[in-house]
């Protein structure tokens, strides 16, 4: 089975520390295997084997102190 990638746009990140905060929170969402985040583009890409609950990812980003939307 191939991996599933989901892409989001995160608002408010300005540095590597911002990326780390988002990465740490999102990586705790069940089922997520890989998290890539860039403060320069605002992109958040999560990789999983099964479809991921968008609301759980968005809640994790909110917990990190930022806002996000599925792209």
mmJSON file of the N, C-alpha and C atoms, coordinates in Angstrom:
{"data_MODEL":{"atom_site":{
"group_PDB":["ATOM","ATOM","ATOM","ATOM","ATOM","ATOM","ATOM","ATOM","ATOM","ATOM","ATOM","ATOM","ATOM","ATOM","ATOM","ATOM","ATOM","ATOM","ATOM","ATOM","ATOM","ATOM","ATOM","ATOM","ATOM","ATOM","ATOM","ATOM","ATOM","ATOM","ATOM","ATOM","ATOM","ATOM","ATOM","ATOM","ATOM","ATOM","ATOM","ATOM","ATOM","ATOM","ATOM","ATOM","ATOM","ATOM","ATOM","ATOM","ATOM","ATOM","ATOM","ATOM","ATOM","ATOM","ATOM","ATOM","ATOM","ATOM","ATOM","ATOM","ATOM","ATOM","ATOM","ATOM","ATOM","ATOM","ATOM","ATOM","ATOM","ATOM","ATOM","ATOM","ATOM","ATOM","ATOM","ATOM","ATOM","ATOM","ATOM","ATOM","ATOM","ATOM","ATOM","ATOM","ATOM","ATOM","ATOM","ATOM","ATOM","ATOM","ATOM","ATOM","ATOM","ATOM","ATOM","ATOM","ATOM","ATOM","ATOM","ATOM","ATOM","ATOM","ATOM","ATOM","ATOM","ATOM","ATOM","ATOM","ATOM","ATOM","ATOM","ATOM","ATOM","ATOM","ATOM","ATOM","ATOM","ATOM","ATOM","ATOM","ATOM","ATOM","ATOM","ATOM","ATOM","ATOM","ATOM","ATOM","ATOM","ATOM","ATOM","ATOM","ATOM","ATOM","ATOM","ATOM","ATOM","ATOM","ATOM","ATOM","ATOM","ATOM","ATOM","ATOM","ATOM","ATOM","ATOM","ATOM","ATOM","ATOM","ATOM","ATOM","ATOM","ATOM","ATOM","ATOM","ATOM","ATOM","ATOM","ATOM","ATOM","ATOM","ATOM","ATOM","ATOM","ATOM","ATOM","ATOM","ATOM","ATOM","ATOM","ATOM","ATOM","ATOM","ATOM","ATOM","ATOM","ATOM","ATOM","ATOM","ATOM","ATOM","ATOM","ATOM","ATOM","ATOM","ATOM","ATOM","ATOM","ATOM","ATOM","ATOM","ATOM","ATOM","ATOM","ATOM","ATOM","ATOM","ATOM","ATOM","ATOM","ATOM","ATOM","ATOM","ATOM","ATOM","ATOM","ATOM","ATOM","ATOM","ATOM","ATOM","ATOM"],
"id":[1,2,3,4,5,6,7,8,9,10,11,12,13,14,15,16,17,18,19,20,21,22,23,24,25,26,27,28,29,30,31,32,33,34,35,36,37,38,39,40,41,42,43,44,45,46,47,48,49,50,51,52,53,54,55,56,57,58,59,60,61,62,63,64,65,66,67,68,69,70,71,72,73,74,75,76,77,78,79,80,81,82,83,84,85,86,87,88,89,90,91,92,93,94,95,96,97,98,99,100,101,102,103,104,105,106,107,108,109,110,111,112,113,114,115,116,117,118,119,120,121,122,123,124,125,126,127,128,129,130,131,132,133,134,135,136,137,138,139,140,141,142,143,144,145,146,147,148,149,150,151,152,153,154,155,156,157,158,159,160,161,162,163,164,165,166,167,168,169,170,171,172,173,174,175,176,177,178,179,180,181,182,183,184,185,186,187,188,189,190,191,192,193,194,195,196,197,198,199,200,201,202,203,204,205,206,207,208,209,210,211,212,213],
"type_symbol":["N","C","C","N","C","C","N","C","C","N","C","C","N","C","C","N","C","C","N","C","C","N","C","C","N","C","C","N","C","C","N","C","C","N","C","C","N","C","C","N","C","C","N","C","C","N","C","C","N","C","C","N","C","C","N","C","C","N","C","C","N","C","C","N","C","C","N","C","C","N","C","C","N","C","C","N","C","C","N","C","C","N","C","C","N","C","C","N","C","C","N","C","C","N","C","C","N","C","C","N","C","C","N","C","C","N","C","C","N","C","C","N","C","C","N","C","C","N","C","C","N","C","C","N","C","C","N","C","C","N","C","C","N","C","C","N","C","C","N","C","C","N","C","C","N","C","C","N","C","C","N","C","C","N","C","C","N","C","C","N","C","C","N","C","C","N","C","C","N","C","C","N","C","C","N","C","C","N","C","C","N","C","C","N","C","C","N","C","C","N","C","C","N","C","C","N","C","C","N","C","C","N","C","C","N","C","C","N","C","C","N","C","C"],
"label_atom_id":["N","CA","C","N","CA","C","N","CA","C","N","CA","C","N","CA","C","N","CA","C","N","CA","C","N","CA","C","N","CA","C","N","CA","C","N","CA","C","N","CA","C","N","CA","C","N","CA","C","N","CA","C","N","CA","C","N","CA","C","N","CA","C","N","CA","C","N","CA","C","N","CA","C","N","CA","C","N","CA","C","N","CA","C","N","CA","C","N","CA","C","N","CA","C","N","CA","C","N","CA","C","N","CA","C","N","CA","C","N","CA","C","N","CA","C","N","CA","C","N","CA","C","N","CA","C","N","CA","C","N","CA","C","N","CA","C","N","CA","C","N","CA","C","N","CA","C","N","CA","C","N","CA","C","N","CA","C","N","CA","C","N","CA","C","N","CA","C","N","CA","C","N","CA","C","N","CA","C","N","CA","C","N","CA","C","N","CA","C","N","CA","C","N","CA","C","N","CA","C","N","CA","C","N","CA","C","N","CA","C","N","CA","C","N","CA","C","N","CA","C","N","CA","C","N","CA","C","N","CA","C","N","CA","C","N","CA","C","N","CA","C","N","CA","C","N","CA","C"],
"label_alt_id":[null,null,null,null,null,null,null,null,null,null,null,null,null,null,null,null,null,null,null,null,null,null,null,null,null,null,null,null,null,null,null,null,null,null,null,null,null,null,null,null,null,null,null,null,null,null,null,null,null,null,null,null,null,null,null,null,null,null,null,null,null,null,null,null,null,null,null,null,null,null,null,null,null,null,null,null,null,null,null,null,null,null,null,null,null,null,null,null,null,null,null,null,null,null,null,null,null,null,null,null,null,null,null,null,null,null,null,null,null,null,null,null,null,null,null,null,null,null,null,null,null,null,null,null,null,null,null,null,null,null,null,null,null,null,null,null,null,null,null,null,null,null,null,null,null,null,null,null,null,null,null,null,null,null,null,null,null,null,null,null,null,null,null,null,null,null,null,null,null,null,null,null,null,null,null,null,null,null,null,null,null,null,null,null,null,null,null,null,null,null,null,null,null,null,null,null,null,null,null,null,null,null,null,null,null,null,null,null,null,null,null,null,null],
"label_comp_id":["UNK","UNK","UNK","UNK","UNK","UNK","UNK","UNK","UNK","UNK","UNK","UNK","UNK","UNK","UNK","UNK","UNK","UNK","UNK","UNK","UNK","UNK","UNK","UNK","UNK","UNK","UNK","UNK","UNK","UNK","UNK","UNK","UNK","UNK","UNK","UNK","UNK","UNK","UNK","UNK","UNK","UNK","UNK","UNK","UNK","UNK","UNK","UNK","UNK","UNK","UNK","UNK","UNK","UNK","UNK","UNK","UNK","UNK","UNK","UNK","UNK","UNK","UNK","UNK","UNK","UNK","UNK","UNK","UNK","UNK","UNK","UNK","UNK","UNK","UNK","UNK","UNK","UNK","UNK","UNK","UNK","UNK","UNK","UNK","UNK","UNK","UNK","UNK","UNK","UNK","UNK","UNK","UNK","UNK","UNK","UNK","UNK","UNK","UNK","UNK","UNK","UNK","UNK","UNK","UNK","UNK","UNK","UNK","UNK","UNK","UNK","UNK","UNK","UNK","UNK","UNK","UNK","UNK","UNK","UNK","UNK","UNK","UNK","UNK","UNK","UNK","UNK","UNK","UNK","UNK","UNK","UNK","UNK","UNK","UNK","UNK","UNK","UNK","UNK","UNK","UNK","UNK","UNK","UNK","UNK","UNK","UNK","UNK","UNK","UNK","UNK","UNK","UNK","UNK","UNK","UNK","UNK","UNK","UNK","UNK","UNK","UNK","UNK","UNK","UNK","UNK","UNK","UNK","UNK","UNK","UNK","UNK","UNK","UNK","UNK","UNK","UNK","UNK","UNK","UNK","UNK","UNK","UNK","UNK","UNK","UNK","UNK","UNK","UNK","UNK","UNK","UNK","UNK","UNK","UNK","UNK","UNK","UNK","UNK","UNK","UNK","UNK","UNK","UNK","UNK","UNK","UNK","UNK","UNK","UNK","UNK","UNK","UNK"],
"label_asym_id":["A","A","A","A","A","A","A","A","A","A","A","A","A","A","A","A","A","A","A","A","A","A","A","A","A","A","A","A","A","A","A","A","A","A","A","A","A","A","A","A","A","A","A","A","A","A","A","A","A","A","A","A","A","A","A","A","A","A","A","A","A","A","A","A","A","A","A","A","A","A","A","A","A","A","A","A","A","A","A","A","A","A","A","A","A","A","A","A","A","A","A","A","A","A","A","A","A","A","A","A","A","A","A","A","A","A","A","A","A","A","A","A","A","A","A","A","A","A","A","A","A","A","A","A","A","A","A","A","A","A","A","A","A","A","A","A","A","A","A","A","A","A","A","A","A","A","A","A","A","A","A","A","A","A","A","A","A","A","A","A","A","A","A","A","A","A","A","A","A","A","A","A","A","A","A","A","A","A","A","A","A","A","A","A","A","A","A","A","A","A","A","A","A","A","A","A","A","A","A","A","A","A","A","A","A","A","A","A","A","A","A","A","A"],
"label_entity_id":["1","1","1","1","1","1","1","1","1","1","1","1","1","1","1","1","1","1","1","1","1","1","1","1","1","1","1","1","1","1","1","1","1","1","1","1","1","1","1","1","1","1","1","1","1","1","1","1","1","1","1","1","1","1","1","1","1","1","1","1","1","1","1","1","1","1","1","1","1","1","1","1","1","1","1","1","1","1","1","1","1","1","1","1","1","1","1","1","1","1","1","1","1","1","1","1","1","1","1","1","1","1","1","1","1","1","1","1","1","1","1","1","1","1","1","1","1","1","1","1","1","1","1","1","1","1","1","1","1","1","1","1","1","1","1","1","1","1","1","1","1","1","1","1","1","1","1","1","1","1","1","1","1","1","1","1","1","1","1","1","1","1","1","1","1","1","1","1","1","1","1","1","1","1","1","1","1","1","1","1","1","1","1","1","1","1","1","1","1","1","1","1","1","1","1","1","1","1","1","1","1","1","1","1","1","1","1","1","1","1","1","1","1"],
"label_seq_id":[1,1,1,2,2,2,3,3,3,4,4,4,5,5,5,6,6,6,7,7,7,8,8,8,9,9,9,10,10,10,11,11,11,12,12,12,13,13,13,14,14,14,15,15,15,16,16,16,17,17,17,18,18,18,19,19,19,20,20,20,21,21,21,22,22,22,23,23,23,24,24,24,25,25,25,26,26,26,27,27,27,28,28,28,29,29,29,30,30,30,31,31,31,32,32,32,33,33,33,34,34,34,35,35,35,36,36,36,37,37,37,38,38,38,39,39,39,40,40,40,41,41,41,42,42,42,43,43,43,44,44,44,45,45,45,46,46,46,47,47,47,48,48,48,49,49,49,50,50,50,51,51,51,52,52,52,53,53,53,54,54,54,55,55,55,56,56,56,57,57,57,58,58,58,59,59,59,60,60,60,61,61,61,62,62,62,63,63,63,64,64,64,65,65,65,66,66,66,67,67,67,68,68,68,69,69,69,70,70,70,71,71,71],
"pdbx_PDB_ins_code":[null,null,null,null,null,null,null,null,null,null,null,null,null,null,null,null,null,null,null,null,null,null,null,null,null,null,null,null,null,null,null,null,null,null,null,null,null,null,null,null,null,null,null,null,null,null,null,null,null,null,null,null,null,null,null,null,null,null,null,null,null,null,null,null,null,null,null,null,null,null,null,null,null,null,null,null,null,null,null,null,null,null,null,null,null,null,null,null,null,null,null,null,null,null,null,null,null,null,null,null,null,null,null,null,null,null,null,null,null,null,null,null,null,null,null,null,null,null,null,null,null,null,null,null,null,null,null,null,null,null,null,null,null,null,null,null,null,null,null,null,null,null,null,null,null,null,null,null,null,null,null,null,null,null,null,null,null,null,null,null,null,null,null,null,null,null,null,null,null,null,null,null,null,null,null,null,null,null,null,null,null,null,null,null,null,null,null,null,null,null,null,null,null,null,null,null,null,null,null,null,null,null,null,null,null,null,null,null,null,null,null,null,null],
"Cartn_x":[0.856,0.0,0.893,0.546,1.377,0.991,1.948,1.724,0.781,0.081,-0.842,-0.219,-0.19,0.295,-0.86,-0.876,-1.87,-1.121,-1.583,-0.895,-1.787,-1.166,-1.862,-1.04,-1.684,-0.958,-1.07,0.089,0.142,0.458,-0.314,-0.098,0.592,1.51,2.123,3.515,4.024,5.375,6.408,7.46,8.48,9.902,10.091,11.46,11.496,12.693,12.874,12.227,12.195,11.542,10.044,9.456,8.038,7.823,8.706,8.614,8.682,9.618,9.798,8.541,7.932,6.719,5.599,5.408,4.361,4.685,5.938,6.354,6.107,6.47,6.296,4.833,3.965,2.538,1.895,2.159,1.519,2.011,3.272,3.804,3.137,2.436,1.719,0.348,-0.116,-1.417,-1.29,-2.209,-2.123,-2.123,-1.219,-1.166,-0.173,0.271,1.205,2.609,3.244,4.582,5.673,5.363,6.378,5.727,6.457,5.968,7.046,6.678,7.583,6.911,7.645,7.071,8.11,7.647,8.539,7.935,8.667,8.164,8.261,9.149,9.326,8.13,7.569,6.433,5.105,5.174,3.96,3.407,4.162,3.667,3.868,2.856,2.906,2.452,3.323,2.989,3.133,2.052,2.088,1.938,2.663,2.625,2.123,1.215,0.634,0.272,0.047,-0.389,-1.897,-2.631,-4.088,-4.484,-5.685,-6.141,-6.1,-5.658,-5.534,-6.717,-7.169,-8.27,-7.781,-8.287,-7.874,-8.063,-9.177,-9.447,-8.4,-7.849,-6.806,-5.514,-5.189,-3.99,-4.16,-5.309,-5.554,-5.547,-6.088,-6.075,-4.647,-3.806,-2.405,-1.675,-1.951,-1.33,-1.794,-3.078,-3.621,-2.955,-2.744,-2.081,-0.663,-0.022,1.339,1.324,0.144,0.032,-0.134,-0.522,-0.66,-2.007,-2.333,-3.568,-3.201,-4.064,-3.782,-5.073,-4.917,-6.038,-5.542,-6.411,-6.071,-5.96,-4.938,-4.796,-5.054],
"Cartn_y":[-1.191,0.0,1.242,2.192,3.387,4.397,5.237,6.26,7.341,7.96,9.04,10.337,11.351,12.653,13.631,14.463,15.516,16.823,17.873,19.158,20.221,21.049,22.13,23.4,24.539,25.814,26.35,26.616,27.111,28.605,29.39,30.833,31.193,32.143,32.691,32.195,31.212,30.713,31.694,31.96,32.91,32.371,31.194,30.718,29.199,28.687,27.259,26.768,27.611,27.216,27.004,27.861,27.703,26.342,26.008,24.72,23.576,23.663,22.604,22.428,23.545,23.471,22.759,23.139,22.509,21.035,20.734,19.346,18.471,18.965,18.177,17.872,18.881,18.67,17.747,17.998,17.212,15.77,15.551,14.184,13.309,13.923,13.152,12.674,13.16,12.723,11.254,10.399,8.967,8.707,7.832,7.423,8.193,9.342,10.138,9.578,9.334,8.744,9.765,10.798,11.793,13.162,14.177,15.553,16.435,17.179,18.152,19.513,20.488,21.827,22.878,23.954,25.038,26.378,27.147,28.478,29.424,29.124,30.005,29.949,28.764,28.62,28.46,28.134,27.882,26.482,25.663,24.33,23.338,22.535,21.412,20.187,19.193,17.969,16.803,16.048,14.876,13.62,12.586,11.314,10.25,9.406,8.351,7.157,6.022,4.826,4.835,5.42,5.497,6.962,7.257,8.656,9.242,10.481,11.153,12.083,12.196,13.085,14.534,15.274,16.67,17.482,17.258,18.054,17.814,16.599,16.303,17.031,17.094,17.812,19.304,19.854,21.279,21.631,20.741,20.974,20.956,20.077,20.011,21.296,21.836,23.098,24.222,24.233,25.243,25.124,23.899,23.657,24.219,24.198,24.736,26.268,26.869,28.32,28.956,28.173,28.681,28.261,28.773,28.354,27.704,26.79,26.071,25.781,25.494,25.095,24.029,23.096,22.053,22.704,22.315,22.889,21.838],
"Cartn_z":[0.0,0.0,0.0,-0.823,-0.915,0.157,0.472,1.492,0.965,1.879,1.561,2.056,1.214,1.662,1.697,2.726,2.876,3.049,2.377,2.402,3.038,3.862,4.568,4.43,4.623,4.674,6.094,6.702,8.076,8.049,8.787,8.866,10.171,10.096,11.305,11.632,10.909,11.198,10.635,11.421,10.977,11.07,11.688,11.894,12.088,12.244,12.46,13.744,14.773,16.025,15.804,14.963,14.613,13.949,13.002,12.314,13.319,14.267,15.252,16.107,16.519,17.333,16.588,15.323,14.514,14.297,13.941,13.69,14.92,16.1,17.331,17.604,17.48,17.755,16.721,15.44,14.379,14.385,14.743,14.744,15.804,16.757,17.786,17.326,16.182,15.657,15.247,15.723,15.397,13.893,13.468,12.072,11.225,11.7,10.907,11.058,9.917,9.915,9.642,8.863,8.513,8.444,8.927,8.904,8.288,7.252,6.651,6.767,7.264,7.445,7.073,6.433,6.019,6.405,7.22,7.571,6.388,5.447,4.291,3.346,3.153,2.242,2.975,4.279,5.038,4.801,4.074,3.725,4.862,5.081,6.016,5.232,5.125,4.398,5.372,5.544,6.419,5.569,5.962,5.249,6.21,5.715,6.543,5.671,6.311,5.584,5.364,6.306,6.236,6.153,5.65,5.64,7.054,7.153,8.438,8.637,9.874,10.22,10.127,9.138,8.97,10.244,10.934,12.131,13.214,13.279,14.259,13.914,12.627,12.184,12.448,12.1,12.298,13.785,14.615,16.064,16.599,16.06,16.492,16.126,14.94,14.531,15.45,15.776,16.695,18.054,18.523,19.806,19.8,18.637,18.505,18.447,18.303,18.317,16.955,15.955,14.593,14.02,12.849,12.191,10.869,10.416,9.182,8.442,7.151,6.312,5.344,5.019,4.048,2.678,1.923,0.575,-0.473],
"occupancy":[1.0,1.0,1.0,1.0,1.0,1.0,1.0,1.0,1.0,1.0,1.0,1.0,1.0,1.0,1.0,1.0,1.0,1.0,1.0,1.0,1.0,1.0,1.0,1.0,1.0,1.0,1.0,1.0,1.0,1.0,1.0,1.0,1.0,1.0,1.0,1.0,1.0,1.0,1.0,1.0,1.0,1.0,1.0,1.0,1.0,1.0,1.0,1.0,1.0,1.0,1.0,1.0,1.0,1.0,1.0,1.0,1.0,1.0,1.0,1.0,1.0,1.0,1.0,1.0,1.0,1.0,1.0,1.0,1.0,1.0,1.0,1.0,1.0,1.0,1.0,1.0,1.0,1.0,1.0,1.0,1.0,1.0,1.0,1.0,1.0,1.0,1.0,1.0,1.0,1.0,1.0,1.0,1.0,1.0,1.0,1.0,1.0,1.0,1.0,1.0,1.0,1.0,1.0,1.0,1.0,1.0,1.0,1.0,1.0,1.0,1.0,1.0,1.0,1.0,1.0,1.0,1.0,1.0,1.0,1.0,1.0,1.0,1.0,1.0,1.0,1.0,1.0,1.0,1.0,1.0,1.0,1.0,1.0,1.0,1.0,1.0,1.0,1.0,1.0,1.0,1.0,1.0,1.0,1.0,1.0,1.0,1.0,1.0,1.0,1.0,1.0,1.0,1.0,1.0,1.0,1.0,1.0,1.0,1.0,1.0,1.0,1.0,1.0,1.0,1.0,1.0,1.0,1.0,1.0,1.0,1.0,1.0,1.0,1.0,1.0,1.0,1.0,1.0,1.0,1.0,1.0,1.0,1.0,1.0,1.0,1.0,1.0,1.0,1.0,1.0,1.0,1.0,1.0,1.0,1.0,1.0,1.0,1.0,1.0,1.0,1.0,1.0,1.0,1.0,1.0,1.0,1.0,1.0,1.0,1.0,1.0,1.0,1.0],
"B_iso_or_equiv":[0.0,0.0,0.0,0.0,0.0,0.0,0.0,0.0,0.0,0.0,0.0,0.0,0.0,0.0,0.0,0.0,0.0,0.0,0.0,0.0,0.0,0.0,0.0,0.0,0.0,0.0,0.0,0.0,0.0,0.0,0.0,0.0,0.0,0.0,0.0,0.0,0.0,0.0,0.0,0.0,0.0,0.0,0.0,0.0,0.0,0.0,0.0,0.0,0.0,0.0,0.0,0.0,0.0,0.0,0.0,0.0,0.0,0.0,0.0,0.0,0.0,0.0,0.0,0.0,0.0,0.0,0.0,0.0,0.0,0.0,0.0,0.0,0.0,0.0,0.0,0.0,0.0,0.0,0.0,0.0,0.0,0.0,0.0,0.0,0.0,0.0,0.0,0.0,0.0,0.0,0.0,0.0,0.0,0.0,0.0,0.0,0.0,0.0,0.0,0.0,0.0,0.0,0.0,0.0,0.0,0.0,0.0,0.0,0.0,0.0,0.0,0.0,0.0,0.0,0.0,0.0,0.0,0.0,0.0,0.0,0.0,0.0,0.0,0.0,0.0,0.0,0.0,0.0,0.0,0.0,0.0,0.0,0.0,0.0,0.0,0.0,0.0,0.0,0.0,0.0,0.0,0.0,0.0,0.0,0.0,0.0,0.0,0.0,0.0,0.0,0.0,0.0,0.0,0.0,0.0,0.0,0.0,0.0,0.0,0.0,0.0,0.0,0.0,0.0,0.0,0.0,0.0,0.0,0.0,0.0,0.0,0.0,0.0,0.0,0.0,0.0,0.0,0.0,0.0,0.0,0.0,0.0,0.0,0.0,0.0,0.0,0.0,0.0,0.0,0.0,0.0,0.0,0.0,0.0,0.0,0.0,0.0,0.0,0.0,0.0,0.0,0.0,0.0,0.0,0.0,0.0,0.0,0.0,0.0,0.0,0.0,0.0,0.0],
"pdbx_formal_charge":[null,null,null,null,null,null,null,null,null,null,null,null,null,null,null,null,null,null,null,null,null,null,null,null,null,null,null,null,null,null,null,null,null,null,null,null,null,null,null,null,null,null,null,null,null,null,null,null,null,null,null,null,null,null,null,null,null,null,null,null,null,null,null,null,null,null,null,null,null,null,null,null,null,null,null,null,null,null,null,null,null,null,null,null,null,null,null,null,null,null,null,null,null,null,null,null,null,null,null,null,null,null,null,null,null,null,null,null,null,null,null,null,null,null,null,null,null,null,null,null,null,null,null,null,null,null,null,null,null,null,null,null,null,null,null,null,null,null,null,null,null,null,null,null,null,null,null,null,null,null,null,null,null,null,null,null,null,null,null,null,null,null,null,null,null,null,null,null,null,null,null,null,null,null,null,null,null,null,null,null,null,null,null,null,null,null,null,null,null,null,null,null,null,null,null,null,null,null,null,null,null,null,null,null,null,null,null,null,null,null,null,null,null],
"auth_seq_id":[1,1,1,2,2,2,3,3,3,4,4,4,5,5,5,6,6,6,7,7,7,8,8,8,9,9,9,10,10,10,11,11,11,12,12,12,13,13,13,14,14,14,15,15,15,16,16,16,17,17,17,18,18,18,19,19,19,20,20,20,21,21,21,22,22,22,23,23,23,24,24,24,25,25,25,26,26,26,27,27,27,28,28,28,29,29,29,30,30,30,31,31,31,32,32,32,33,33,33,34,34,34,35,35,35,36,36,36,37,37,37,38,38,38,39,39,39,40,40,40,41,41,41,42,42,42,43,43,43,44,44,44,45,45,45,46,46,46,47,47,47,48,48,48,49,49,49,50,50,50,51,51,51,52,52,52,53,53,53,54,54,54,55,55,55,56,56,56,57,57,57,58,58,58,59,59,59,60,60,60,61,61,61,62,62,62,63,63,63,64,64,64,65,65,65,66,66,66,67,67,67,68,68,68,69,69,69,70,70,70,71,71,71],
"auth_comp_id":["UNK","UNK","UNK","UNK","UNK","UNK","UNK","UNK","UNK","UNK","UNK","UNK","UNK","UNK","UNK","UNK","UNK","UNK","UNK","UNK","UNK","UNK","UNK","UNK","UNK","UNK","UNK","UNK","UNK","UNK","UNK","UNK","UNK","UNK","UNK","UNK","UNK","UNK","UNK","UNK","UNK","UNK","UNK","UNK","UNK","UNK","UNK","UNK","UNK","UNK","UNK","UNK","UNK","UNK","UNK","UNK","UNK","UNK","UNK","UNK","UNK","UNK","UNK","UNK","UNK","UNK","UNK","UNK","UNK","UNK","UNK","UNK","UNK","UNK","UNK","UNK","UNK","UNK","UNK","UNK","UNK","UNK","UNK","UNK","UNK","UNK","UNK","UNK","UNK","UNK","UNK","UNK","UNK","UNK","UNK","UNK","UNK","UNK","UNK","UNK","UNK","UNK","UNK","UNK","UNK","UNK","UNK","UNK","UNK","UNK","UNK","UNK","UNK","UNK","UNK","UNK","UNK","UNK","UNK","UNK","UNK","UNK","UNK","UNK","UNK","UNK","UNK","UNK","UNK","UNK","UNK","UNK","UNK","UNK","UNK","UNK","UNK","UNK","UNK","UNK","UNK","UNK","UNK","UNK","UNK","UNK","UNK","UNK","UNK","UNK","UNK","UNK","UNK","UNK","UNK","UNK","UNK","UNK","UNK","UNK","UNK","UNK","UNK","UNK","UNK","UNK","UNK","UNK","UNK","UNK","UNK","UNK","UNK","UNK","UNK","UNK","UNK","UNK","UNK","UNK","UNK","UNK","UNK","UNK","UNK","UNK","UNK","UNK","UNK","UNK","UNK","UNK","UNK","UNK","UNK","UNK","UNK","UNK","UNK","UNK","UNK","UNK","UNK","UNK","UNK","UNK","UNK","UNK","UNK","UNK","UNK","UNK","UNK"],
"auth_asym_id":["A","A","A","A","A","A","A","A","A","A","A","A","A","A","A","A","A","A","A","A","A","A","A","A","A","A","A","A","A","A","A","A","A","A","A","A","A","A","A","A","A","A","A","A","A","A","A","A","A","A","A","A","A","A","A","A","A","A","A","A","A","A","A","A","A","A","A","A","A","A","A","A","A","A","A","A","A","A","A","A","A","A","A","A","A","A","A","A","A","A","A","A","A","A","A","A","A","A","A","A","A","A","A","A","A","A","A","A","A","A","A","A","A","A","A","A","A","A","A","A","A","A","A","A","A","A","A","A","A","A","A","A","A","A","A","A","A","A","A","A","A","A","A","A","A","A","A","A","A","A","A","A","A","A","A","A","A","A","A","A","A","A","A","A","A","A","A","A","A","A","A","A","A","A","A","A","A","A","A","A","A","A","A","A","A","A","A","A","A","A","A","A","A","A","A","A","A","A","A","A","A","A","A","A","A","A","A","A","A","A","A","A","A"],
"auth_atom_id":["N","CA","C","N","CA","C","N","CA","C","N","CA","C","N","CA","C","N","CA","C","N","CA","C","N","CA","C","N","CA","C","N","CA","C","N","CA","C","N","CA","C","N","CA","C","N","CA","C","N","CA","C","N","CA","C","N","CA","C","N","CA","C","N","CA","C","N","CA","C","N","CA","C","N","CA","C","N","CA","C","N","CA","C","N","CA","C","N","CA","C","N","CA","C","N","CA","C","N","CA","C","N","CA","C","N","CA","C","N","CA","C","N","CA","C","N","CA","C","N","CA","C","N","CA","C","N","CA","C","N","CA","C","N","CA","C","N","CA","C","N","CA","C","N","CA","C","N","CA","C","N","CA","C","N","CA","C","N","CA","C","N","CA","C","N","CA","C","N","CA","C","N","CA","C","N","CA","C","N","CA","C","N","CA","C","N","CA","C","N","CA","C","N","CA","C","N","CA","C","N","CA","C","N","CA","C","N","CA","C","N","CA","C","N","CA","C","N","CA","C","N","CA","C","N","CA","C","N","CA","C","N","CA","C","N","CA","C","N","CA","C","N","CA","C","N","CA","C"],
"pdbx_PDB_model_num":[1,1,1,1,1,1,1,1,1,1,1,1,1,1,1,1,1,1,1,1,1,1,1,1,1,1,1,1,1,1,1,1,1,1,1,1,1,1,1,1,1,1,1,1,1,1,1,1,1,1,1,1,1,1,1,1,1,1,1,1,1,1,1,1,1,1,1,1,1,1,1,1,1,1,1,1,1,1,1,1,1,1,1,1,1,1,1,1,1,1,1,1,1,1,1,1,1,1,1,1,1,1,1,1,1,1,1,1,1,1,1,1,1,1,1,1,1,1,1,1,1,1,1,1,1,1,1,1,1,1,1,1,1,1,1,1,1,1,1,1,1,1,1,1,1,1,1,1,1,1,1,1,1,1,1,1,1,1,1,1,1,1,1,1,1,1,1,1,1,1,1,1,1,1,1,1,1,1,1,1,1,1,1,1,1,1,1,1,1,1,1,1,1,1,1,1,1,1,1,1,1,1,1,1,1,1,1,1,1,1,1,1,1]
}}}
